[in-house]
Every structure is written in structure tokens, then in C-alpha cells.
Amino acid sequence: MAPITYSVEELVDMDFLYGLADENSLLASRLYAEPYPNKNLPHHQMFVRVFQRFRETGSVKFKETRKRANVRPVQLDEAILERMEEDPTNSTRRISVVENTKALFGEFLKSSLHTPFTIKNCKLYPKETVKPEQLFVVGLYL
């Protein structure tokens, strides 16, 4: 379920009503419901959080959280490349476990030109036995 977002006006109303109710969040919640009977009523603790935020920051708006960029050490990239060169049949899962880099390994693959793949055995048929409509891979000619 997506978090409910409130406009600045709604947050200011919550803060005002919380002060009007002598910092009683349950009473503030009831006062808020009177003029807005069809609106979704915020939880009474929301009034407390808005009031505290206004006192601490001077703003009723929530700060938007940003994702921290993960910075991979160069040594990690080099270690992964070494493992791949040592044994090309190593799985990406095995390398990430050995290097203890589960979270960063996917980022390494995305940022580099290396892509994980699986080698599978394929059956080869003589060209005469394969119908043209069975050539489902583009550019596959025997």
C-alpha cells in the first residue's frame, strides 16, 4: 500500500488543530474530521508527528529520502574480474558468495560490459531435417 501524502495546507491544518486541542491528538483528530467528513482521516499520531516536525525543523513538510549511491571499491571490481578470468565457468552466485559482495555484484554486472549467461547443450540437426519455420533464432542457418 502506497503511503498517503498530504498537501501543505492539510499538514498546516493538522498542526493548527493539534495546538487548538491543547496538544491532544485524539481531540485534534475529531476536530479535523468535522469539516472534512468525506476525507480519509489521518491517524491521531500523525498530528503529533506534524507538530514535532514543525517545532524541530520549522516546516511541516516531510523530507524526501534519497537513495544513497553505493560506491564500489576498485579492488572489488578487480577481484571479481580476476575470479571471472580464472574460471569462466564460475557462476555469478558463487563469485558473489566468495567475494562476499551479494549486494554490489549485480551493480558491477550492470555497470560493466560483462553479463551473466548460462552455457547449455544444444542439439544439432542436419539442415535437411529442419523446416524453415523451425528456425526461431534470427540468423540461425546450419
CNS distance restraints for C-alpha pairs under 8 A (distance, minus, plus):
assign (resid   6 and name CA) (resid  10 and name CA) 5.97 0.50 0.50
assign (resid   6 and name CA) (resid  11 and name CA) 6.44 0.50 0.50
assign (resid   7 and name CA) (resid  11 and name CA) 6.36 0.50 0.50
assign (resid   8 and name CA) (resid  12 and name CA) 6.10 0.50 0.50
assign (resid   8 and name CA) (resid  60 and name CA) 6.99 0.50 0.50
assign (resid   8 and name CA) (resid  61 and name CA) 6.68 0.50 0.50
assign (resid   9 and name CA) (resid  13 and name CA) 6.15 0.50 0.50
assign (resid  10 and name CA) (resid  14 and name CA) 6.22 0.50 0.50
assign (resid  11 and name CA) (resid  15 and name CA) 6.24 0.50 0.50
assign (resid  11 and name CA) (resid  50 and name CA) 6.74 0.50 0.50
assign (resid  11 and name CA) (resid  60 and name CA) 6.17 0.50 0.50
assign (resid  11 and name CA) (resid  61 and name CA) 7.59 0.50 0.50
assign (resid  12 and name CA) (resid  16 and name CA) 6.05 0.50 0.50
assign (resid  12 and name CA) (resid  60 and name CA) 6.77 0.50 0.50
assign (resid  13 and name CA) (resid  17 and name CA) 6.04 0.50 0.50
assign (resid  13 and name CA) (resid  32 and name CA) 7.82 0.50 0.50
assign (resid  14 and name CA) (resid  18 and name CA) 6.05 0.50 0.50
assign (resid  14 and name CA) (resid  28 and name CA) 7.43 0.50 0.50
assign (resid  14 and name CA) (resid  32 and name CA) 7.07 0.50 0.50
assign (resid  14 and name CA) (resid  47 and name CA) 5.63 0.50 0.50
assign (resid  14 and name CA) (resid  50 and name CA) 7.19 0.50 0.50
assign (resid  15 and name CA) (resid  19 and name CA) 6.38 0.50 0.50
assign (resid  15 and name CA) (resid  47 and name CA) 6.34 0.50 0.50
assign (resid  15 and name CA) (resid  50 and name CA) 6.11 0.50 0.50
assign (resid  15 and name CA) (resid  51 and name CA) 5.35 0.50 0.50
assign (resid  16 and name CA) (resid  20 and name CA) 6.12 0.50 0.50
assign (resid  17 and name CA) (resid  21 and name CA) 5.98 0.50 0.50
assign (resid  17 and name CA) (resid  28 and name CA) 5.31 0.50 0.50
assign (resid  17 and name CA) (resid  31 and name CA) 6.87 0.50 0.50
assign (resid  17 and name CA) (resid  32 and name CA) 6.91 0.50 0.50
assign (resid  18 and name CA) (resid  22 and name CA) 6.53 0.50 0.50
assign (resid  18 and name CA) (resid  23 and name CA) 5.09 0.50 0.50
assign (resid  18 and name CA) (resid  24 and name CA) 6.39 0.50 0.50
assign (resid  18 and name CA) (resid  25 and name CA) 6.14 0.50 0.50
assign (resid  18 and name CA) (resid  27 and name CA) 7.90 0.50 0.50
assign (resid  18 and name CA) (resid  28 and name CA) 4.96 0.50 0.50
assign (resid  18 and name CA) (resid  47 and name CA) 6.16 0.50 0.50
assign (resid  18 and name CA) (resid  48 and name CA) 7.47 0.50 0.50
assign (resid  18 and name CA) (resid  51 and name CA) 7.34 0.50 0.50
assign (resid  19 and name CA) (resid  23 and name CA) 5.32 0.50 0.50
assign (resid  20 and name CA) (resid  28 and name CA) 7.54 0.50 0.50
assign (resid  21 and name CA) (resid  25 and name CA) 7.47 0.50 0.50
assign (resid  21 and name CA) (resid  27 and name CA) 5.98 0.50 0.50
assign (resid  21 and name CA) (resid  28 and name CA) 5.46 0.50 0.50
assign (resid  23 and name CA) (resid  28 and name CA) 7.70 0.50 0.50
assign (resid  23 and name CA) (resid  48 and name CA) 7.74 0.50 0.50
assign (resid  24 and name CA) (resid  28 and name CA) 6.13 0.50 0.50
assign (resid  25 and name CA) (resid  29 and name CA) 6.02 0.50 0.50
assign (resid  25 and name CA) (resid  44 and name CA) 5.22 0.50 0.50
assign (resid  25 and name CA) (resid  45 and name CA) 6.55 0.50 0.50
assign (resid  25 and name CA) (resid  47 and name CA) 5.97 0.50 0.50
assign (resid  25 and name CA) (resid  48 and name CA) 6.42 0.50 0.50
assign (resid  26 and name CA) (resid  30 and name CA) 6.44 0.50 0.50
assign (resid  26 and name CA) (resid  44 and name CA) 5.59 0.50 0.50
assign (resid  27 and name CA) (resid  31 and name CA) 6.18 0.50 0.50
assign (resid  28 and name CA) (resid  32 and name CA) 6.05 0.50 0.50
assign (resid  28 and name CA) (resid  44 and name CA) 7.47 0.50 0.50
assign (resid  28 and name CA) (resid  47 and name CA) 7.31 0.50 0.50
assign (resid  29 and name CA) (resid  33 and name CA) 6.32 0.50 0.50
assign (resid  29 and name CA) (resid  41 and name CA) 7.49 0.50 0.50
assign (resid  29 and name CA) (resid  42 and name CA) 7.38 0.50 0.50
assign (resid  29 and name CA) (resid  43 and name CA) 7.45 0.50 0.50
assign (resid  29 and name CA) (resid  44 and name CA) 5.50 0.50 0.50
assign (resid  29 and name CA) (resid  47 and name CA) 7.50 0.50 0.50
assign (resid  30 and name CA) (resid  34 and name CA) 6.58 0.50 0.50
assign (resid  31 and name CA) (resid  35 and name CA) 7.72 0.50 0.50
assign (resid  32 and name CA) (resid  36 and name CA) 6.76 0.50 0.50
assign (resid  32 and name CA) (resid  41 and name CA) 7.76 0.50 0.50
assign (resid  33 and name CA) (resid  37 and name CA) 5.45 0.50 0.50
assign (resid  33 and name CA) (resid  39 and name CA) 7.73 0.50 0.50
assign (resid  33 and name CA) (resid  41 and name CA) 6.48 0.50 0.50
assign (resid  42 and name CA) (resid  46 and name CA) 6.31 0.50 0.50
assign (resid  42 and name CA) (resid  47 and name CA) 8.00 0.50 0.50
assign (resid  43 and name CA) (resid  47 and name CA) 7.65 0.50 0.50
assign (resid  44 and name CA) (resid  48 and name CA) 7.31 0.50 0.50
assign (resid  45 and name CA) (resid  49 and name CA) 6.33 0.50 0.50
assign (resid  46 and name CA) (resid  50 and name CA) 6.13 0.50 0.50
assign (resid  47 and name CA) (resid  51 and name CA) 6.18 0.50 0.50
assign (resid  48 and name CA) (resid  52 and name CA) 6.12 0.50 0.50
assign (resid  49 and name CA) (resid  53 and name CA) 6.01 0.50 0.50
assign (resid  50 and name CA) (resid  54 and name CA) 6.15 0.50 0.50
assign (resid  50 and name CA) (resid  60 and name CA) 5.93 0.50 0.50
assign (resid  51 and name CA) (resid  55 and name CA) 6.31 0.50 0.50
assign (resid  51 and name CA) (resid  60 and name CA) 7.64 0.50 0.50
assign (resid  52 and name CA) (resid  56 and name CA) 6.11 0.50 0.50
assign (resid  53 and name CA) (resid  57 and name CA) 5.76 0.50 0.50
assign (resid  53 and name CA) (resid  58 and name CA) 7.20 0.50 0.50
assign (resid  53 and name CA) (resid  59 and name CA) 6.74 0.50 0.50
assign (resid  53 and name CA) (resid  60 and name CA) 6.12 0.50 0.50
assign (resid  53 and name CA) (resid  62 and name CA) 7.93 0.50 0.50
assign (resid  54 and name CA) (resid  58 and name CA) 4.61 0.50 0.50
assign (resid  54 and name CA) (resid  59 and name CA) 4.84 0.50 0.50
assign (resid  54 and name CA) (resid  60 and name CA) 5.05 0.50 0.50
assign (resid  55 and name CA) (resid  59 and name CA) 7.88 0.50 0.50
assign (resid  70 and name CA) (resid 104 and name CA) 7.75 0.50 0.50
assign (resid  72 and name CA) (resid  76 and name CA) 6.75 0.50 0.50
assign (resid  72 and name CA) (resid  77 and name CA) 7.46 0.50 0.50
assign (resid  72 and name CA) (resid 104 and name CA) 7.03 0.50 0.50
assign (resid  73 and name CA) (resid  77 and name CA) 6.95 0.50 0.50
assign (resid  74 and name CA) (resid  78 and name CA) 6.31 0.50 0.50
assign (resid  75 and name CA) (resid  79 and name CA) 6.05 0.50 0.50
assign (resid  76 and name CA) (resid  80 and name CA) 6.20 0.50 0.50
assign (resid  76 and name CA) (resid  99 and name CA) 7.97 0.50 0.50
assign (resid  77 and name CA) (resid  81 and name CA) 6.23 0.50 0.50
assign (resid  77 and name CA) (resid 108 and name CA) 7.04 0.50 0.50
assign (resid  78 and name CA) (resid  82 and name CA) 6.12 0.50 0.50
assign (resid  79 and name CA) (resid  83 and name CA) 6.28 0.50 0.50
assign (resid  79 and name CA) (resid  99 and name CA) 7.68 0.50 0.50
assign (resid  80 and name CA) (resid  84 and name CA) 6.28 0.50 0.50
assign (resid  80 and name CA) (resid  95 and name CA) 7.02 0.50 0.50
assign (resid  80 and name CA) (resid  99 and name CA) 7.48 0.50 0.50
assign (resid  81 and name CA) (resid  85 and name CA) 6.16 0.50 0.50
assign (resid  82 and name CA) (resid  86 and name CA) 6.02 0.50 0.50
assign (resid  83 and name CA) (resid  87 and name CA) 6.42 0.50 0.50
assign (resid  83 and name CA) (resid  88 and name CA) 7.95 0.50 0.50
assign (resid  83 and name CA) (resid  90 and name CA) 7.75 0.50 0.50
assign (resid  83 and name CA) (resid  95 and name CA) 6.88 0.50 0.50
assign (resid  84 and name CA) (resid  88 and name CA) 5.18 0.50 0.50
assign (resid  84 and name CA) (resid  89 and name CA) 7.93 0.50 0.50
assign (resid  84 and name CA) (resid  90 and name CA) 6.73 0.50 0.50
assign (resid  90 and name CA) (resid  94 and name CA) 6.57 0.50 0.50
assign (resid  90 and name CA) (resid  95 and name CA) 6.82 0.50 0.50
assign (resid  91 and name CA) (resid  95 and name CA) 6.40 0.50 0.50
assign (resid  92 and name CA) (resid  96 and name CA) 6.13 0.50 0.50
assign (resid  92 and name CA) (resid 116 and name CA) 6.73 0.50 0.50
assign (resid  93 and name CA) (resid  97 and name CA) 6.22 0.50 0.50
assign (resid  93 and name CA) (resid 102 and name CA) 7.90 0.50 0.50
assign (resid  94 and name CA) (resid  98 and name CA) 6.15 0.50 0.50
assign (resid  95 and name CA) (resid  99 and name CA) 6.02 0.50 0.50
assign (resid  96 and name CA) (resid 100 and name CA) 5.59 0.50 0.50
assign (resid  96 and name CA) (resid 101 and name CA) 4.99 0.50 0.50
assign (resid  96 and name CA) (resid 102 and name CA) 5.09 0.50 0.50
assign (resid  96 and name CA) (resid 105 and name CA) 6.09 0.50 0.50
assign (resid  97 and name CA) (resid 101 and name CA) 6.61 0.50 0.50
assign (resid  97 and name CA) (resid 102 and name CA) 6.57 0.50 0.50
assign (resid 101 and name CA) (resid 105 and name CA) 5.63 0.50 0.50
assign (resid 102 and name CA) (resid 106 and name CA) 7.43 0.50 0.50
assign (resid 103 and name CA) (resid 107 and name CA) 7.66 0.50 0.50
assign (resid 104 and name CA) (resid 108 and name CA) 6.28 0.50 0.50
assign (resid 105 and name CA) (resid 109 and name CA) 6.39 0.50 0.50
assign (resid 106 and name CA) (resid 110 and name CA) 6.26 0.50 0.50
assign (resid 107 and name CA) (resid 111 and name CA) 6.07 0.50 0.50
assign (resid 108 and name CA) (resid 112 and name CA) 5.97 0.50 0.50
assign (resid 109 and name CA) (resid 113 and name CA) 7.07 0.50 0.50
assign (resid 109 and name CA) (resid 114 and name CA) 5.63 0.50 0.50
assign (resid 109 and name CA) (resid 115 and name CA) 5.92 0.50 0.50
assign (resid 109 and name CA) (resid 116 and name CA) 7.62 0.50 0.50
assign (resid 110 and name CA) (resid 114 and name CA) 7.67 0.50 0.50
assign (resid 110 and name CA) (resid 115 and name CA) 7.55 0.50 0.50
assign (resid 125 and name CA) (resid 129 and name CA) 6.64 0.50 0.50
assign (resid 125 and name CA) (resid 130 and name CA) 6.92 0.50 0.50
assign (resid 126 and name CA) (resid 130 and name CA) 7.02 0.50 0.50
assign (resid 126 and name CA) (resid 142 and name CA) 7.34 0.50 0.50
assign (resid 127 and name CA) (resid 141 and name CA) 8.00 0.50 0.50
assign (resid 127 and name CA) (resid 142 and name CA) 5.59 0.50 0.50
assign (resid 130 and name CA) (resid 134 and name CA) 6.46 0.50 0.50
assign (resid 130 and name CA) (resid 135 and name CA) 7.58 0.50 0.50
assign (resid 131 and name CA) (resid 135 and name CA) 7.21 0.50 0.50
assign (resid 135 and name CA) (resid 140 and name CA) 6.49 0.50 0.50
assign (resid 135 and name CA) (resid 141 and name CA) 7.72 0.50 0.50
assign (resid 136 and name CA) (resid 140 and name CA) 7.82 0.50 0.50
